[in-house]
Amino acid sequence: MEKNQKEISPLEALEKIKKAEDKADKDIQSARKETSRKIIQEAQQEAEEIKKKMMEETKKETQEKKDSIIKKASQEANKIHKEADKEVTAIRRRAEKSKEKAVKKAAGRIQKYIKSGEI
């Protein structure tokens, strides 16, 4: 009996099946590794994007708070400056009135001395 080339022994068939299974296992592991690598890489990219967005939002919020604080401080400084100007004006008015009284009082004393002839 001559063997047909298509016919193979059960042992050869088992060997081919085993090789095919081994190759399939290697392909599956390789695919899992590649898939895992891609998933990890995508997760890292997504994390970087989230981090970047959060940093931008934080920077924007910080700048807004800074601007608000500066604006409030400037308004308060202007208010204090106006109040100080009003106080200076009031003090000058009182000083002017006191000066006029002091001049009149001094003039009165001088006239008194002149009239009394003590000078």
C-alpha positions in Angstrom: 0.0 0.0 0.0 1.2 3.2 -1.0 0.6 6.2 1.2 -1.4 9.0 -0.1 0.4 12.3 0.4 -2.8 13.7 2.0 -2.9 11.0 4.5 -0.9 11.5 7.7 -0.4 9.4 10.7 -2.3 10.2 13.9 1.0 11.1 15.6 1.9 13.5 12.8 -1.6 15.0 13.1 -1.2 15.5 16.8 2.1 17.1 16.4 0.7 19.5 13.8 -2.2 20.3 16.1 0.2 20.9 19.0 2.3 23.2 16.9 -0.8 25.1 15.7 -2.0 25.4 19.3 1.5 26.6 20.4 1.5 29.1 17.6 -2.0 30.3 18.5 -1.0 30.6 22.2 2.0 32.7 21.2 -0.1 34.9 18.9 -2.7 35.4 21.6 0.0 36.4 24.2 1.6 38.7 21.7 -1.8 40.2 20.9 -2.5 40.6 24.6 0.9 42.3 25.2 0.3 44.6 22.2 -3.2 45.4 23.4 -2.0 46.0 27.0 0.8 48.3 25.7 -1.7 50.2 23.6 -4.2 50.5 26.5 -1.4 51.7 28.8 -0.1 54.2 26.3 -3.7 55.6 25.7 -4.3 55.8 29.4 -1.0 57.7 29.8 -1.9 60.1 27.0 -5.4 60.7 28.5 -3.8 61.3 31.9 -1.5 63.9 30.4 -4.4 65.6 28.7 -6.4 65.7 31.9 -3.4 67.0 33.8 -2.8 69.7 31.2 -6.5 70.8 31.3 -6.4 70.9 35.1 -3.2 72.9 35.1 -4.7 75.4 32.6 -8.0 75.7 34.6 -6.0 76.1 37.9 -3.8 78.8 36.3 -6.9 80.6 34.9 -8.7 80.5 38.3 -5.5 81.7 40.1 -5.2 84.6 37.7 -8.8 85.5 38.1 -8.4 85.5 41.9 -5.3 87.5 41.7 -7.0 90.1 39.4 -9.9 90.3 41.8 -7.7 90.8 44.8 -5.7 93.5 43.0 -8.9 95.2 41.9 -10.3 95.2 45.5 -7.1 96.4 46.9 -6.9 99.2 44.4 -10.5 100.2 45.2 -9.8 100.2 48.9 -6.6 102.2 48.4 -8.5 104.8 46.3 -11.2 105.0 49.1 -8.5 105.5 51.8 -6.8 108.1 49.6 -10.1 110.1 49.2 -10.8 109.9 53.0 -7.2 111.1 53.7 -7.7 114.0 51.3 -10.9 114.9 53.1 -9.1 114.8 56.5 -6.2 116.9 55.2 -8.7 119.5 53.8 -10.6 119.6 57.2 -7.3 119.9 59.1 -6.2 122.8 56.8 -9.5 124.6 57.4 -9.2 124.2 61.1 -5.6 125.4 61.0 -6.6 128.4 58.9 -9.3 129.3 61.4 -6.9 128.9 64.3 -4.3 130.9 62.5 -6.8 133.8 62.0 -7.7 133.7 65.7 -4.1 133.6 66.7 -3.3 136.6 64.4 -6.2 138.6 65.8 -5.3 137.7 69.4 -1.6 138.7 68.7 -2.7 141.9 67.0 -5.0 142.7 70.0 -2.1 142.3 72.4 0.2 144.4 70.3 -2.4 147.1 70.2 -2.9 146.9 73.9 0.9 147.3 74.4 1.0 150.2 72.0 -1.9 151.9 73.7 -0.5 151.3 77.1 2.8 152.9 76.0 4.9 150.1 77.3 6.7 149.7 74.0 
